[in-house]
């Protein structure tokens, strides 16, 4: 079978890391950014919430699998009989005040794609003010708050901070924004964490080994097999190629693949192009669940979604971290 062609719609993989000359020019800005984030974290006095707070964060820009991990941890805690809810900032959404997300009413334009996706499998909230959001969640019955992102947000005291790392591309070129993909120096971020969740196949990065933190292995697995027949895939996530590779690995007959930037808002022209491309191959359009929720319901006709979930290699390691927080009286 002919290998699928990968189209890069405004997304040049080589542009993720600046060229040597550009990196040199960006060095002062990266130093200033590092100074700023360190100063913000040092000056902050985190507020103590009335319920336990678990933060699932990362050290780089782009997708590493945080949201599926949040979903898996929330489900695991719920299975223990405790009411757990996720909290997101609501990136890209118009809503500001803390509020619960309802999948039948909210749209990605209102609350962002990740909290909307999380609302389809459990209780999901947004709040640009994280502390206010958690307190509101607690008022309405949440017993454990799981923050989707927020490791660099010092406004709330965390009971457990987990860093998600992509084993295939841990820390990019090792430089802080805008010189590289890091949100802060690796050593700084790891120093405030209790454990690292390493996603996918790959060795434990040397920086993680040196930190001495526990390392939990997890991977993204499909919720169901891909549909049969020719497929044209598209994705606007941190690393679209991961999605395309997953489809092929699960036996999907992938004829074309089109990548867009993370959180991409699809225009009518782009959707028309994708439908035309699929028609050329007599194929079905397929995308990620995160992309699917960003597309207006009226425009989803003829588009399938390929749902995935996070799976921990050893759930006992996760319990060893969670149980002292969930059951403090048993310690």
The 8 nearest C-alpha neighbors of each residue, nearest first, counted from 0:
[[1, 2, 252, 3, 254, 253, 229, 251],
 [2, 0, 3, 254, 4, 253, 252, 255],
 [1, 3, 0, 4, 254, 253, 255, 5],
 [4, 2, 254, 255, 253, 1, 5, 256],
 [3, 5, 255, 256, 6, 2, 254, 257],
 [6, 4, 256, 257, 255, 3, 7, 258],
 [5, 7, 257, 256, 8, 258, 4, 255],
 [8, 6, 258, 10, 257, 9, 11, 5],
 [9, 7, 259, 10, 258, 6, 257, 260],
 [8, 10, 7, 259, 11, 260, 258, 6],
 [11, 9, 7, 8, 259, 260, 12, 258],
 [10, 12, 14, 13, 7, 9, 15, 8],
 [13, 11, 14, 15, 10, 7, 16, 238],
 [14, 12, 11, 15, 16, 17, 10, 18],
 [13, 15, 11, 16, 12, 17, 10, 18],
 [16, 14, 13, 12, 17, 11, 180, 179],
 [15, 17, 14, 179, 13, 18, 172, 180],
 [16, 18, 22, 21, 14, 19, 15, 178],
 [17, 19, 21, 20, 22, 16, 14, 23],
 [20, 18, 22, 21, 23, 17, 24, 16],
 [21, 19, 23, 22, 18, 24, 17, 25],
 [20, 22, 24, 18, 23, 19, 17, 25],
 [23, 21, 25, 19, 178, 20, 24, 17],
 [24, 22, 20, 26, 21, 25, 19, 178],
 [23, 25, 21, 22, 26, 20, 27, 28],
 [24, 26, 22, 28, 178, 23, 27, 21],
 [25, 27, 29, 23, 28, 24, 22, 30],
 [28, 26, 30, 29, 25, 31, 24, 23],
 [27, 29, 31, 25, 30, 26, 32, 177],
 [28, 30, 32, 26, 31, 27, 176, 175],
 [31, 29, 27, 33, 28, 32, 34, 26],
 [32, 30, 28, 34, 29, 33, 35, 27],
 [31, 33, 29, 35, 30, 34, 28, 36],
 [34, 32, 30, 36, 35, 31, 37, 29],
 [35, 33, 31, 37, 32, 36, 38, 30],
 [34, 36, 32, 38, 33, 37, 39, 31],
 [37, 35, 39, 33, 38, 34, 40, 32],
 [38, 36, 40, 34, 39, 35, 41, 33],
 [37, 39, 41, 35, 36, 40, 34, 42],
 [40, 38, 36, 42, 37, 41, 35, 43],
 [39, 41, 37, 43, 38, 42, 153, 36],
 [40, 42, 38, 39, 43, 37, 44, 36],
 [43, 41, 39, 40, 38, 44, 37, 153],
 [44, 42, 40, 41, 153, 45, 39, 154],
 [43, 45, 46, 42, 154, 153, 155, 41],
 [46, 44, 155, 154, 156, 153, 43, 47],
 [47, 45, 155, 156, 154, 48, 44, 130],
 [46, 48, 156, 155, 45, 49, 157, 130],
 [49, 47, 50, 46, 134, 130, 133, 155],
 [48, 50, 47, 134, 51, 137, 133, 52],
 [51, 49, 48, 143, 142, 52, 137, 144],
 [52, 50, 143, 158, 144, 53, 324, 49],
 [53, 51, 144, 157, 158, 145, 143, 50],
 [54, 52, 145, 159, 158, 157, 160, 146],
 [53, 55, 146, 160, 145, 56, 161, 159],
 [56, 54, 161, 147, 148, 146, 162, 160],
 [57, 55, 148, 150, 162, 149, 54, 163],
 [56, 58, 162, 163, 59, 164, 150, 148],
 [57, 59, 182, 181, 183, 188, 185, 60],
 [60, 58, 181, 180, 182, 57, 61, 170],
 [59, 61, 180, 181, 182, 62, 58, 237],
 [62, 60, 237, 59, 63, 261, 238, 236],
 [61, 63, 237, 64, 236, 238, 60, 65],
 [62, 64, 165, 65, 164, 61, 163, 237],
 [63, 65, 66, 67, 62, 68, 163, 198],
 [66, 64, 68, 67, 63, 69, 163, 55],
 [65, 67, 69, 68, 64, 70, 147, 113],
 [68, 66, 70, 309, 69, 308, 65, 64],
 [69, 67, 71, 65, 66, 70, 309, 72],
 [70, 68, 66, 72, 67, 71, 73, 65],
 [69, 71, 67, 73, 68, 72, 74, 66],
 [72, 70, 68, 74, 69, 73, 309, 75],
 [73, 71, 75, 69, 74, 70, 68, 76],
 [72, 74, 70, 76, 75, 71, 83, 69],
 [75, 73, 77, 71, 72, 76, 70, 78],
 [74, 76, 72, 78, 77, 73, 71, 79],
 [75, 77, 79, 73, 78, 74, 81, 72],
 [76, 78, 74, 81, 80, 79, 75, 82],
 [79, 77, 75, 80, 76, 74, 81, 73],
 [78, 80, 76, 77, 81, 75, 74, 82],
 [79, 81, 77, 78, 82, 76, 83, 75],
 [82, 80, 77, 79, 76, 83, 142, 78],
 [81, 83, 142, 141, 77, 143, 80, 84],
 [84, 82, 143, 73, 141, 142, 144, 77],
 [85, 83, 122, 144, 123, 145, 141, 143],
 [84, 86, 145, 123, 146, 144, 124, 122],
 [87, 85, 124, 146, 125, 147, 145, 123],
 [88, 86, 125, 147, 89, 114, 146, 124],
 [87, 89, 127, 126, 125, 90, 86, 129],
 [88, 90, 111, 110, 87, 125, 92, 91],
 [91, 89, 111, 92, 88, 110, 87, 112],
 [90, 92, 111, 89, 93, 108, 110, 109],
 [93, 91, 110, 109, 111, 108, 89, 90],
 [92, 94, 109, 110, 108, 95, 91, 111],
 [95, 93, 109, 92, 110, 96, 89, 97],
 [94, 96, 127, 93, 126, 97, 92, 125],
 [95, 97, 126, 98, 94, 127, 125, 128],
 [98, 96, 126, 132, 125, 95, 131, 124],
 [99, 97, 124, 125, 96, 100, 126, 132],
 [98, 100, 124, 123, 101, 125, 97, 122],
 [99, 101, 124, 123, 118, 98, 105, 102],
 [100, 102, 104, 103, 105, 118, 99, 115],
 [103, 101, 104, 105, 118, 119, 115, 100],
 [102, 104, 101, 105, 106, 100, 119, 118],
 [105, 103, 101, 102, 106, 100, 109, 115],
 [104, 106, 102, 101, 109, 103, 100, 107],
 [105, 107, 109, 108, 110, 104, 115, 102],
 [106, 108, 111, 112, 293, 110, 109, 115],
 [109, 107, 92, 106, 110, 111, 93, 91],
 [108, 110, 92, 93, 106, 107, 94, 111],
 [109, 111, 92, 89, 107, 94, 108, 93],
 [112, 110, 107, 92, 89, 91, 90, 113],
 [111, 113, 107, 115, 114, 293, 116, 289],
 [112, 114, 116, 115, 111, 117, 289, 66],
 [115, 113, 117, 116, 112, 87, 123, 118],
 [116, 114, 118, 112, 113, 117, 102, 107],
 [115, 117, 113, 114, 118, 119, 112, 289],
 [116, 118, 114, 119, 115, 120, 123, 113],
 [119, 117, 123, 115, 121, 116, 120, 122],
 [120, 118, 117, 116, 121, 102, 115, 122],
 [119, 121, 118, 117, 122, 70, 116, 74],
 [122, 120, 118, 119, 123, 117, 84, 74],
 [121, 123, 84, 118, 85, 124, 120, 117],
 [122, 124, 118, 85, 100, 84, 117, 99],
 [125, 123, 99, 86, 100, 98, 85, 87],
 [124, 126, 87, 88, 86, 89, 97, 98],
 [127, 125, 97, 132, 128, 88, 129, 96],
 [126, 128, 88, 129, 95, 125, 89, 96],
 [129, 127, 126, 131, 130, 132, 97, 88],
 [128, 130, 132, 126, 131, 127, 133, 155],
 [129, 131, 133, 132, 128, 155, 134, 154],
 [132, 130, 134, 128, 129, 133, 135, 97],
 [133, 131, 97, 126, 129, 135, 130, 134],
 [132, 134, 136, 130, 135, 131, 137, 129],
 [133, 135, 137, 131, 136, 132, 130, 138],
 [136, 134, 138, 132, 133, 137, 131, 139],
 [135, 137, 133, 139, 134, 141, 138, 132],
 [136, 138, 141, 134, 140, 139, 135, 133],
 [139, 137, 135, 136, 140, 134, 141, 133],
 [140, 138, 136, 137, 141, 135, 134, 142],
 [139, 141, 137, 138, 142, 136, 82, 135],
 [140, 142, 137, 82, 136, 83, 143, 139],
 [141, 143, 82, 83, 50, 140, 137, 81],
 [144, 142, 83, 51, 141, 50, 52, 84],
 [145, 143, 52, 84, 85, 83, 53, 51],
 [146, 144, 85, 53, 54, 52, 86, 84],
 [145, 147, 54, 86, 148, 85, 55, 53],
 [146, 148, 87, 55, 86, 69, 66, 145],
 [149, 147, 56, 55, 146, 150, 54, 57],
 [150, 148, 152, 151, 56, 146, 54, 147],
 [149, 151, 56, 152, 148, 54, 57, 160],
 [150, 152, 149, 153, 40, 182, 36, 188],
 [151, 153, 149, 150, 154, 155, 40, 129],
 [154, 152, 45, 155, 40, 43, 151, 156],
 [153, 155, 45, 152, 46, 130, 156, 43],
 [156, 154, 45, 46, 153, 130, 157, 47],
 [155, 157, 45, 47, 46, 158, 154, 48],
 [158, 156, 52, 159, 53, 155, 160, 54],
 [157, 159, 52, 53, 51, 156, 160, 324],
 [160, 158, 53, 157, 54, 193, 161, 52],
 [161, 159, 54, 192, 193, 53, 55, 157],
 [160, 162, 55, 194, 195, 192, 54, 193],
 [161, 163, 195, 57, 56, 196, 55, 164],
 [162, 164, 196, 57, 195, 197, 56, 65],
 [165, 163, 197, 169, 198, 166, 196, 63],
 [164, 166, 198, 169, 63, 168, 167, 197],
 [165, 167, 201, 169, 198, 168, 199, 197],
 [166, 168, 165, 201, 169, 200, 199, 198],
 [167, 169, 165, 166, 171, 170, 164, 63],
 [170, 168, 165, 166, 164, 171, 167, 204],
 [171, 169, 173, 168, 172, 59, 181, 180],
 [172, 170, 173, 168, 169, 180, 179, 16],
 [171, 173, 174, 179, 170, 16, 180, 181],
 [172, 174, 171, 170, 179, 175, 181, 180],
 [175, 173, 179, 172, 178, 181, 180, 176],
 [174, 176, 181, 179, 29, 178, 183, 182],
 [177, 175, 178, 179, 29, 180, 181, 182],
 [176, 178, 179, 29, 175, 25, 28, 180],
 [179, 177, 176, 22, 25, 174, 175, 29],
 [178, 180, 174, 175, 176, 177, 181, 16],
 [181, 179, 59, 60, 176, 175, 171, 174],
 [182, 180, 59, 175, 183, 58, 176, 179],
 [183, 181, 59, 58, 175, 176, 180, 60],
 [182, 184, 181, 175, 33, 185, 58, 188],
 [185, 183, 187, 186, 175, 188, 181, 182],
 [184, 186, 188, 187, 189, 183, 58, 206],
 [185, 187, 189, 188, 184, 190, 206, 210],
 [188, 186, 190, 184, 185, 189, 183, 191],
 [189, 187, 185, 190, 186, 191, 184, 183],
 [188, 190, 192, 186, 191, 187, 185, 210],
 [189, 191, 187, 188, 192, 186, 210, 193],
 [192, 190, 189, 188, 187, 193, 160, 150],
 [193, 191, 160, 189, 190, 194, 161, 162],
 [192, 194, 160, 161, 159, 212, 191, 195],
 [193, 195, 213, 161, 212, 192, 214, 162],
 [196, 194, 162, 214, 161, 163, 197, 215],
 [195, 197, 163, 215, 216, 214, 162, 164],
 [198, 196, 164, 216, 166, 165, 163, 215],
 [197, 199, 165, 217, 218, 166, 164, 216],
 [200, 198, 218, 166, 217, 201, 197, 165],
 [199, 201, 166, 167, 198, 202, 218, 197],
 [202, 200, 166, 167, 199, 203, 198, 197],
 [203, 201, 204, 166, 200, 167, 205, 197],
 [202, 204, 205, 208, 207, 201, 166, 197],
 [205, 203, 207, 206, 202, 208, 169, 166],
 [206, 204, 208, 207, 209, 203, 210, 202],
 [207, 205, 209, 208, 204, 210, 186, 185],
 [206, 208, 210, 204, 209, 205, 203, 212],
 [209, 207, 205, 210, 206, 211, 204, 203],
 [208, 210, 206, 207, 211, 205, 212, 204],
 [211, 209, 207, 212, 208, 206, 189, 190],
 [212, 210, 209, 208, 213, 207, 214, 194],
 [211, 213, 194, 210, 214, 193, 195, 207],
 [214, 212, 194, 195, 215, 211, 193, 196],
 [215, 213, 195, 196, 194, 212, 216, 197],
 [216, 214, 196, 197, 195, 217, 213, 316],
 [215, 217, 197, 312, 196, 311, 198, 214],
 [218, 216, 311, 198, 310, 312, 197, 199],
 [219, 217, 199, 198, 310, 309, 220, 311],
 [218, 220, 309, 308, 310, 307, 221, 217],
 [219, 221, 307, 308, 309, 218, 222, 310],
 [222, 220, 307, 223, 306, 308, 224, 219],
 [221, 223, 307, 306, 308, 220, 224, 305],
 [224, 222, 221, 225, 306, 305, 307, 220],
 [223, 225, 226, 249, 221, 222, 250, 251],
 [224, 226, 251, 223, 227, 305, 246, 249],
 [227, 225, 224, 228, 251, 230, 229, 252],
 [226, 228, 225, 251, 229, 252, 230, 250],
 [227, 229, 252, 230, 226, 282, 283, 251],
 [230, 228, 282, 252, 253, 254, 283, 227],
 [231, 229, 253, 282, 283, 252, 254, 284],
 [232, 230, 255, 284, 277, 254, 256, 253],
 [233, 231, 256, 285, 286, 284, 230, 255],
 [232, 234, 257, 286, 256, 258, 285, 231],
 [235, 233, 258, 239, 286, 236, 259, 287],
 [234, 236, 259, 261, 260, 263, 262, 258],
 [237, 235, 261, 239, 238, 234, 262, 260],
 [236, 238, 62, 61, 261, 239, 260, 235],
 [237, 239, 240, 236, 241, 62, 61, 242],
 [240, 238, 242, 241, 234, 236, 258, 237],
 [239, 241, 243, 242, 238, 244, 258, 245],
 [242, 240, 244, 239, 243, 238, 245, 246],
 [241, 243, 245, 239, 240, 244, 246, 234],
 [242, 244, 240, 246, 245, 241, 247, 239],
 [243, 245, 241, 247, 242, 246, 240, 248],
 [246, 244, 248, 242, 243, 247, 241, 249],
 [245, 247, 251, 243, 249, 244, 248, 242],
 [246, 248, 251, 250, 244, 249, 245, 243],
 [249, 247, 245, 250, 246, 244, 251, 243],
 [250, 248, 246, 247, 251, 245, 224, 225],
 [249, 251, 247, 248, 252, 246, 225, 224],
 [250, 252, 247, 246, 253, 225, 249, 227],
 [253, 251, 229, 230, 228, 254, 250, 247],
 [252, 254, 230, 251, 255, 3, 231, 229],
 [253, 255, 3, 231, 230, 229, 252, 4],
 [256, 254, 3, 231, 4, 253, 5, 232],
 [257, 255, 232, 5, 233, 231, 6, 4],
 [256, 258, 6, 233, 5, 7, 232, 8],
 [257, 259, 7, 234, 239, 233, 8, 235],
 [258, 260, 235, 8, 10, 234, 9, 263],
 [261, 259, 235, 263, 10, 236, 262, 237],
 [260, 262, 236, 235, 237, 263, 259, 61],
 [263, 261, 235, 236, 260, 264, 112, 290],
 [264, 262, 235, 261, 260, 265, 259, 236],
 [263, 265, 266, 262, 293, 294, 235, 290],
 [266, 264, 263, 269, 270, 267, 294, 293],
 [265, 267, 269, 268, 270, 264, 271, 294],
 [266, 268, 270, 269, 271, 265, 298, 272],
 [267, 269, 271, 266, 270, 272, 265, 273],
 [270, 268, 272, 266, 271, 267, 265, 273],
 [269, 271, 273, 267, 272, 268, 274, 266],
 [270, 272, 268, 274, 269, 273, 267, 275],
 [271, 273, 269, 275, 270, 274, 276, 268],
 [274, 272, 276, 270, 275, 271, 277, 269],
 [273, 275, 277, 271, 276, 272, 278, 270],
 [276, 274, 278, 272, 273, 277, 271, 279],
 [275, 277, 273, 279, 274, 278, 272, 280],
 [278, 276, 282, 274, 280, 279, 275, 231],
 [277, 279, 281, 275, 280, 276, 282, 274],
 [278, 280, 276, 277, 281, 275, 282, 274],
 [281, 279, 282, 277, 278, 276, 229, 254],
 [280, 282, 278, 279, 277, 229, 283, 230],
 [283, 281, 229, 277, 230, 280, 278, 231],
 [282, 284, 230, 277, 231, 285, 229, 302],
 [283, 285, 302, 231, 232, 230, 303, 277],
 [286, 284, 303, 232, 304, 302, 231, 283],
 [287, 285, 304, 233, 232, 234, 305, 290],
 [286, 288, 290, 305, 289, 304, 291, 234],
 [287, 289, 291, 290, 304, 306, 305, 292],
 [288, 290, 287, 291, 292, 112, 116, 113],
 [291, 289, 287, 293, 288, 292, 286, 235],
 [290, 292, 288, 293, 294, 289, 287, 304],
 [291, 293, 294, 290, 289, 112, 288, 107],
 [294, 292, 290, 107, 291, 112, 295, 289],
 [293, 295, 291, 292, 296, 298, 299, 290],
 [294, 296, 298, 297, 293, 299, 292, 106],
 [297, 295, 299, 298, 294, 300, 292, 293],
 [296, 298, 295, 299, 300, 294, 301, 302],
 [297, 299, 295, 296, 300, 294, 270, 301],
 [300, 298, 296, 302, 297, 301, 294, 295],
 [301, 299, 302, 298, 297, 296, 303, 284],
 [300, 302, 299, 303, 284, 283, 274, 298],
 [303, 301, 284, 299, 300, 285, 304, 283],
 [304, 302, 285, 284, 286, 301, 305, 283],
 [305, 303, 286, 287, 285, 288, 306, 291],
 [304, 306, 287, 286, 288, 307, 225, 285],
 [307, 305, 222, 288, 221, 304, 287, 308],
 [308, 306, 221, 222, 220, 219, 305, 309],
 [309, 307, 220, 67, 219, 222, 221, 310],
 [308, 310, 219, 67, 218, 68, 71, 220],
 [309, 311, 217, 218, 219, 312, 308, 220],
 [312, 310, 217, 313, 314, 216, 218, 309],
 [311, 313, 216, 217, 314, 310, 215, 218],
 [314, 312, 315, 311, 316, 216, 317, 215],
 [315, 313, 317, 316, 311, 318, 312, 310],
 [316, 314, 318, 317, 313, 319, 320, 312],
 [317, 315, 319, 314, 318, 313, 215, 320],
 [316, 318, 314, 320, 315, 319, 321, 313],
 [317, 319, 321, 315, 320, 316, 322, 314],
 [318, 320, 316, 317, 321, 322, 315, 323],
 [321, 319, 318, 317, 322, 323, 316, 324],
 [322, 320, 318, 324, 319, 323, 325, 317],
 [321, 323, 325, 324, 318, 326, 319, 320],
 [324, 322, 327, 326, 325, 321, 330, 320],
 [325, 323, 322, 321, 327, 326, 51, 158],
 [324, 326, 322, 323, 321, 327, 51, 143],
 [325, 327, 323, 328, 322, 329, 324, 330],
 [328, 326, 323, 329, 330, 324, 325, 322],
 [327, 329, 330, 326, 323, 325, 324, 322],
 [330, 328, 327, 326, 323, 322, 325, 324],
 [329, 327, 328, 323, 326, 322, 324, 325]]
